């Protein structure tokens, strides 16, 4: 997958250094993946939430943080929309 919006992760890691290695691991795995459907994501990340409009929310670091992305399965592009703490996530409007 091609990842767009890495700056969102970089900026978040500057504020929350404790999650940097987990986000780096997710990024590495996402880049190496060729997800063709939400089912493939759920197979690897069973606690991920599949939302409408090809959006997925990943639980990071034991559900302490949440990462929202939008995936184009045809073009193999992942757009990083936002990342936040669990408390911030509860205020996100979907």
C-alpha positions in Angstrom: 0.0 0.0 0.0 1.1 3.5 -0.6 0.7 5.7 2.5 -0.4 9.4 2.2 -0.4 11.8 5.1 2.5 10.5 7.1 3.0 14.0 8.5 -0.1 13.4 10.7 1.7 10.5 12.4 5.0 12.5 12.7 3.2 15.4 14.4 1.3 13.1 16.7 4.5 11.3 17.7 6.2 14.6 18.6 3.5 15.1 21.3 3.1 11.4 22.3 6.5 9.8 22.1 5.2 6.7 23.9 3.3 5.5 20.8 6.0 6.2 18.2 7.3 2.6 17.9 3.8 1.2 17.6 2.8 3.7 14.9 6.1 2.9 13.1 5.2 -0.8 13.2 1.7 -0.2 11.8 3.2 2.0 9.1 5.7 -0.6 8.1 3.1 -3.3 8.0 0.6 -1.2 6.0 3.3 -0.3 3.4 4.1 -4.0 2.9 0.4 -5.0 2.7 -1.8 -5.3 -0.4 -5.2 -5.1 1.3 -8.0 -5.9 -1.2 -11.0 -5.7 1.2 -11.9 -4.8 4.7 -12.1 -8.5 5.5 -8.3 -8.8 4.9 -7.7 -6.0 7.4 -10.0 -7.7 10.0 -8.1 -10.9 9.5 -4.9 -9.2 10.6 -6.3 -6.5 12.9 -9.5 -8.1 14.5 -10.1 -5.1 16.7 -10.1 -2.6 13.8 -13.4 -0.9 13.2 -14.6 -0.9 9.6 -16.6 2.3 8.9 -18.5 3.6 5.9 -16.8 5.2 2.9 -13.8 2.8 3.1 -12.6 4.2 6.4 -11.0 2.1 9.1 -10.1 2.9 12.7 -7.1 1.0 14.1 -6.5 0.5 17.8 -2.9 1.4 18.6 -1.0 0.5 21.8 -3.7 -1.6 23.5 -6.5 0.7 22.5 -4.9 3.7 24.1 -4.7 5.5 20.8 -6.8 5.4 17.6 -5.8 5.8 14.0 -8.4 6.7 11.3 -7.5 6.0 7.7 -9.4 5.9 4.4 -8.4 3.1 2.0 -8.7 2.9 -1.7 -8.4 -0.9 -2.3 -8.2 -0.5 -6.1 -5.4 2.0 -6.2 -3.7 0.6 -3.0 -3.6 3.9 -1.3 -4.1 4.6 2.5 -4.9 8.1 3.5 -4.1 8.9 7.1 -6.9 11.1 8.3 -6.2 11.5 12.0 -4.8 9.9 15.1 -5.7 10.6 18.7 -5.9 9.4 22.2 -8.8 7.3 23.2 -10.3 10.4 24.9 -9.9 12.4 21.7 -11.4 9.6 19.7 -14.6 9.7 21.8 -15.1 13.3 20.5 -14.6 12.5 16.8 -17.7 12.9 14.7 -18.2 10.2 12.1 
